[in-house]
Amino acid sequence: MKKPELLVTPSSVEEIPWLIDAGADAFVVGEMEYGLRLAGEFTRDQVKESVRLAHDSGKKIYVAMNGIFHNEKVDNLLDYMQFLNEVNVDAALFGDPAVLITAREVAPNMKLHWNPETTATNWYTCNYWGRKGAKRAVLARELSMDEVIEIKEHAEVEIEVQIHGMTCMFQSKRRLIGNYFEFLGRKMEVREKQEGGSLYLFDPERNNRYPIFEDQNGTHIMSPKDICIIDELGDLIDAGIDSFKIDGIFKSVEYNVTVTELYRKAIDMYVNDPEQYEQNKEALLKEIENIQPKDRPLDTGFFFKETVY
């Protein structure tokens, strides 16, 4: 039975050794200039140091270049891709074909992971980008378990699936906050969290809080709940999914380390002894529930169609 990669998103270089000790196999880092919704901002020097730390432990570094690039940003891609190639990152994430074309010019041996966020929903499209040069497809979060498994059965590329954490519900290149919901006639308000000044959309009818942040890539409205399928990993492992992602955005170092340790334990347990996993999976879920922030309920996302936005 193949053991999937455990991929996590550190918020800083300092977090990487802790996550390595917790059992992470690979990391996604990057700069807002090129990547979307990163757990932390990594300068070039920090990317270089991240590669050193990871490679010294036999781990991998992937750099996010999955932003939406307008003409004025395209020229910067060449220099950044050359830099990534020079420091030996293990792969670059992309959604825009401009990144793929740039890689062909200056880093033909660079591995590319196709990550368009919402449009990786069928194996034909995954294989199309695979034939263009991508080695992996990062699937949309809105897929059911059956759809994910069906894609893997027909895929010619590696398949990555998010198994834990917050997901993005909406992105606009504009800095939008409240007018959209007023237009729909929904009584929602913008609330400001006292700690750190984070913004939320609050839906009193469902008692949901939708985290919002705005950066140079626009406005991002995030899910009111965190995906957690630590007790539902068996089908994905049996299907041969190549990479499991834990998205640690907006979470503390302590939380991310503990969650990584628990998923490491769950994956290893299932691969080595599925029966032992079945006996212990409820306890693993309970451990995550015990550290979960009270304003971030857990659910299974779209894997079983329980969440409707």
N, C-alpha and C positions, 0 to 999 in steps of 0.2 A: 504494500500500500504506500503510495507516494505521500510524503509529508509536505503540506503547503508552506510556502514562505509566510512569515509573520512580519507584516510591514506596518510601521508606525510613523507618526509625524511629530518629531521633537520641536519644542518651542525655542531651543537654544542649543549651542554646541555643548554646553555643560550638561545638558540632559542626556546626551547620547551615551556616555559610559554607563549611566544608571539603567538605561533601556537595554543596552547590550547585556548587562548582568541579569536583567529581567527576562531575557530570552528573545528579544527582537532580532530578526534576520536582516532587515533592510529599513531604510529611512527615506522619507521625502522631505527635501529642504528646498530653499530657493528665495528669490526676491520678488516683492510685489510688482516690480517692473515687468516681470515675465510670467509669474505664476498666480493662480487664483486661490484665495482663501487659505493662506498658509498659516500653520500654527505659530510660526515665528519668522521674523525677517533675518535672512542670512546674507551677510556681505560676501564678497568674493573671497576674502581672507578666511571667513568662517566656513564657507563651502570647502575650501582647500583643507582646513583643519578637520572638518567633518569627514572628508574622504580619508585622511590619514588615520583618524581614530577608528573608523569603520573597517578599513582594509587591514589594519593591524590585528583586528579580531576576526577576520574572515567574513565581515559583513559588507553590505552594499549601500551605496548612496545614489538615489535618484533625484534629479533636479527638475522642479516644475517649470515648464515653459508652455503651459496650457492656457495662457491668456488670450484675449481677443485683440489682435494687433491691427492698428490702423497704419496708414502709409508712413506716418512720421516715426513709428517705432520699428519698422521693418529693417532699417539700416543697422539698428543696434543688435539685431539677432546674430549677425555674422560674427561680431567681436565676442559676444557672450558665448556662442557655441564653440568658438575657437578656444576660449578660456576653459570651458567644461571639458573639452577634449584634452587639453594640456594637463589638467589636474586629475585626469582618469576617472571621472564619474562613471558609474556603471550604466546609467541610462538617463535619457531626457524624456519628460512627459510632454506631449503636444496634442493640440486639437486643431490648430491652424496649419494648413499645408505649407505655409511659409517656413515653418520650423523644419519640416521634413526636407524641403528643397534646400534650405541653408545647410542642414546636416550633410546632405549629399555632396555639397560643394567643399566644405571645410572639415567635416568629421565623418567620412564615409563608413567608418567602423563603429560609430556610436550606436548603441542600441536605443531604439525609440519605443515608447509606450504610448499608444493612442488613447487619449483621455479627453473626450469631448463633453464630459459631464452628463449630458441628458440624452444624447442621440445614439449611444452604443446599446441598441436594443434588439439586434438580431445578428445572426452569424454571417449573413451575406456581407453586411457592412464591415464587421470585424475582419473578415477574410479579404475584403477589398483593400483595406488599409494594410493588412499583412502583406499582400502582394505588392504594395507600394513601398514597403520597407519596415513597417512596424513589427516588432517582435511580441507585443502584448497589447491586449485591449482591456481597458478599464471600464467595466460595465456600469450602466446607469443604475441609480439606486432605486428606481421605480419598478424594477422587475420582480416577479414572483420567484419562489424557489424552483418551480417547475421550468420557468422560462430560462433561468440561469443554467440549470442542468442541461436543457436542450441546446442552448448556445454552445456549451462546452463540448457536447457530443459531436458538433459539426465544425468546431473552430479549428483553424489552421495555425492559430497563434496562442500564446499563453493568455489565460483569463484571470483578471483580478477582480475581487469582490469586496466591498466594504462590509464588515461584520459588526462593527461597533462605532458608536459616536454620533455626533451631530451631522445632519445633511443640509444641503442648500435647497430651499424651496423656490427661490426667485432671485434673479440677478438682473439689474439694469445698468447700462453704462451711465445713466443719469443718476443724480443723487436724489432719489425719491424716498419719501417716508410715509406721509399720511394721506395724500390726496387720492391715491388709488382706491383705498378702502371707502373713502367718502363717496367716490363716484359709484361704487357698487351699492351704496346705501347701507353699509354695515357700520354699526357703531363701534368703532375701534379707536383707541387712543394710543399716543406714543408716551411711554413711561421711561423715566430715567432711573437706572439702578444707582444707588448711592455709592456702592463700592466700584470705583474705577470709571464711573460715568458711562456705563454701557447702556445702549438703548434697546427697548423692547416694544413690540406691538402687543397690546393686551386685548384678548377676546374674552369679555366677561361671560358670554353665553356658555363657552366651553371651558372657561377658566384656564386658557392657554396663554403663554407668553412666548412670543416669537423674537429671538435675539436678532438684532440688526447691527451691521457695521458697514461703514462707508470708507472706501479707500480710493486710490487713483483708478481702480478698475470699476468703480461705481458703487451701487447699493446692493447689499446681499441680505436677504431675509432667510433666516435659518429655521429648521424644524423645532417644534416645541418639545419634542421628546428625543431621546437617544436610542439608536438601534442597539440591541443587545441580543445576540443569538448564540451565546456561549453554550446553551443547552440544546442547540439545534444544528450543530456542526457536522454531524455524521453524514448526511446526504451530500453536502458540499465536498467533504473529504473523499467519500466514495466516488464522486463524479470526477475527481482529479483536478479540482480548481487549483490553480497554480499559486495564487497569492491571496492572503486574507489581510485586509487593511483595517487598522484601528486608527480612526481620526481623532486626534487629541486636541483639536482646536477648542479654545476657551476652557481648558481643563488644567488643573494644577499638575506639577511634576509628580507629586506623590500619587495622585489619582492615576495618571498615565502609567506609572511604573507598576502599580498594583494590578491594574487591568491587564497590562502586558504579561505579568507573571501568571495571572489566572488563565488567560487564553493560551499561553505557552503550555501550562499544565494540562489544559483540556485537549489541545491538539496532540501532544505527546501521548496522553492517556488513550485517546481514541485509536491512534495509529498502532500503539503497542498492545492494547487490550480493550477492544470496544465494549466488552461487557463491564469492565471496571468503570469506563466512562459513563455508561448508562446508570450505574449505581451511584455515581458521584456528581453528575451534572447539575442536579438540583442544588446541591451544596455549593457548587461553584457559582451558580446564578445568585444564590443568597449572599455570597461574599461580595459580589458587585453591588447588589441592592443595598447592602449595609454602608457602602461608601458613596453611593450615588447622591449628588446634590438634591435636596428636597424639591427644588423647582425644575428638575430635569427628570421626569418619569421615564422609565424604560419601556420599549415595546419592540416588536420584531419588524418594524418598518413595513415594506411592501412584500416581504418574503411570503407572508400568508394573508396579504390583503387586509390587515387589521387597521392600518392607518389610512385615512382619507383626508386629504387637505382641501 
